[in-house]
Amino acid sequence: MNSYIVALLIFFVNLSLSEGADEGLGASFIFGDSLVDAGNNNYLPTLSKANMPPNGIDFAANGGNPTGRYTNGRTIGDIVGEEMGVPNYAVPFLAPNSTGKAILYGVNYASGGGGILNQTGRIFVNRLSMDIQIDYYNITRKQFDKLLGPSKAKDYIMKKSIFSITVGANDFLNNYLLPVLSIGTRISQSPDAFVDLLISTLRGQLTRLYKLDARKFVIGNVGPIGCIPYQKTINQLTENQCVELANKLALQYNGRLKDLLAELNDNLPGATFVHANVYDLVLEVITNYAKYGFVSASKACCGNGGQFQGIIPCGPTSSMCSDRSKYVFWDPYHPSEAANLIIAKQLLDGATKYISPMNLRQLRDL
């Protein structure tokens, strides 16, 4: 009798799981770099890792232990998924549990050090570039056909799933602007030519995702990379200064990205490309940090070296600030969970100044 009841329960749990795939939001597919990596780099032999304390100290879902997220708590991707009602965080593609029904809620392909270009981040030895991340999504896409059947899978992905892409910063920070390694690139390639290459490569990548049934996209532009503690420290700036060249390159790329998304909205039938203006959003928080309850927008909460703790990444031997919710930056490169919450809120419910032509809740309900 007991085994019969257990079998019945298992049947209903499986039934409800597959039925859950019919309702509400479909999957959340996350592509990009360390701003949204949820642990893929844990499974790579790479110099870019965050699976050591005190990273994740405020990540409740894992008891305050590191998961490979490059922040003290949740990433923007985590917060957005939660707010949209997705019951589980998107699983890292390289994690052993990224199989079966778990992937119906979404998969995270993002990788610390990854960029639009395959050579970006080679300083870290290993990382997943956008091309590899899309190769991996192609594998997931076939798994969805097996799980739901081809026609249901196509519907679930085209109508209910959201594809978010946060990439581009490493193409500047760990490629074009990299001291020593990039001198050759900079001599042989003007900023214009480099941005051209980024945009044409990204156009191909987004079109490839479209051909694999992606329809609802949100694409983040590059933030004010000249204002991160690492850049401020190595360029020996004062608290209120930012590195002009880095921000100028980001703005140049961002202008072209906006045009690219408008072009794709016109040319790819049935697709919606939402533009997330991360640059202005983060710059607003950095400029008016006190208004948002922060005490510093220039110093890393966790890090070492120089006046902004901006040289050595966050790890067990780093000094750490006493109140993590008071710092815009968690480490030399990445925002704190407190900053991520402000950014995510604007992406979810904000006006077109920061997210256009619609916000993420509107995209979900489209």
Order of alpha helices (4+ residues) and beta strands (2+ residues): alpha-beta-alpha-beta-beta-alpha-alpha-beta-alpha-alpha-beta-alpha-alpha-beta-alpha-beta-beta-beta-beta-alpha-beta-alpha
